[in-house]
Amino acid sequence: MKKVIVMTLLSLVFTGCAAPGASYVDTNNDTSGTVMGLEYRDFEKAAADAVASMISTGAVSHPSGGRYILAIGKVTNDTMQRIDTDLIIKKIRIELLQSGKVVVTTAVGINGAEDEMSYAARELRNNDEFSQARVARKGTLQAPDLSLSGKILQRNHSMGRQQQVEYFFQLTLTDINSGLAIWEGETPIIKRGSGKTVSW
């Protein structure tokens, strides 16, 4: 009897995971309607706009023809939604890396190293179990030239039976040596829909 109950429970679990009617979305040809909250298309647009602006203004063009080293600063989520700000930052990083204009340091970040292996690997110095020829030497980590920071804001407006939800992706590129902002950009995402629709 126990075996029958277990088998029945397992079949219910797997049936629930099957999600009848589910299908993949072609993100390059998605013609479905939008939602009032932030979605992947909004992050793609904000990232594409930011990168295009940085490149067209020459903000990430190194005078010597080399590549700037970029560190990621603080990006604040000031919306009603629980979103990971890395959704936009990672897209920007990927596009900038692929542009050949910058490299991104993972050894320096607002909350410490993004990839702690840069420091963990250096703890192998003077460890007889490891060939010291392959251990990272002192003074080889590269300090960043630029820092990318920003904020995502949300403002809701009632329009009778409708509502307008405004999102603003604000980004700043700072020259770390001088502390001056060498580029700033803002991408507005404006959505209008039923006042009954939630945006979080």
Secondary structure, DSSP 8 states (H G I E B T S, - for coil): -HHHHHHHHHHHHHHHHH-TT-----TTS--S---SS--HHHHHHHHHHHHHHHHHTTTT--TTSS-EEEEEEEEEEESSS---THHHHHHHHHHHHHHTSEEEEEEEETTS-SSTHHHHGGGGTT-TTS-TTSS--TT-S---SEEEEEEEEEEEEEETTEEEEEEEEEEEEEETTTTEEEEEEEEEEEEEEETT----
